[in-house]
Amino acid sequence: MNHRPLFPDESDGQPAGSPSEASKPPKSKPYGVPHNGSQTSRDAAERIAPVASAQAARVLVFIAQQGDDGATDHEVQNALGMTGDSERPRRWSLQRAGLIRDSGQRRQSPAGRAAIVWIATDAALLAGASPKQRQAS
């Protein structure tokens, strides 16, 4: 598995802080830790990265343990005692990494809306996430 650095090299040969660099949008975001490109946001993303990795692991293990039943964002949040602001970015990073996917199922959210049911992918299972007994897919 390839690990991507938190902030890939964004150097374009310009000195740091040069006007041309400052006016450019960031070329990439830290893997799994969204930010808006501002220095404050980048600093916050860098500070949360170690915790985010642990939180993402907890989210992945929980979803994998649900097997084919999967879990909605609200179910993950309730089971793990996480806020939506903590859980959703971790789930997003897992989805982006190909470790979870939309199962195609929907369950009612607390707001009465259809919520996506997330399940672990085969890649997550091969990486060691332990599910309930899964049916052949």
C-alpha positions, 0 to 999 in steps of 0.5 A: 500500500502506498502512503501519500505524504500529508502535504505532497510537494507543492513547490513550483520553483517559486520562493515560498510566499511569493505572490504567484504561489499565494494566488494559486489554489493548492495542488492537492489536499492531505490524504484523508484530512480535508482543508480549504487551502488556507494556511490556518486550514492546512495547519489544522489538517496537519494537527488532526492527521494522527488522530484522524488516522486512528478515527478512520481506523475505528470507522473502518473496523466498525463498518467492516464488522457490520458485514453486508448490513453495513452502517449509515453515517448516523449509525457509525456516529452513535456506535463510536460516540463521534460527532458528524464533523469527526466521522464524515471526513473519516468516512470520506477518506475511507471511501476515497481510498476504496476501503468502503463503498455505497452498498446501494441500500438506504435506511432512514436517517434520524431526520427521516431521509434516506441515508446511504448504507456503507459497507467495507470493500474487499480491499478493506477485508484483505487489509485485515478489517474483520467483518461479520460473515459476508455473503458472496457478492 
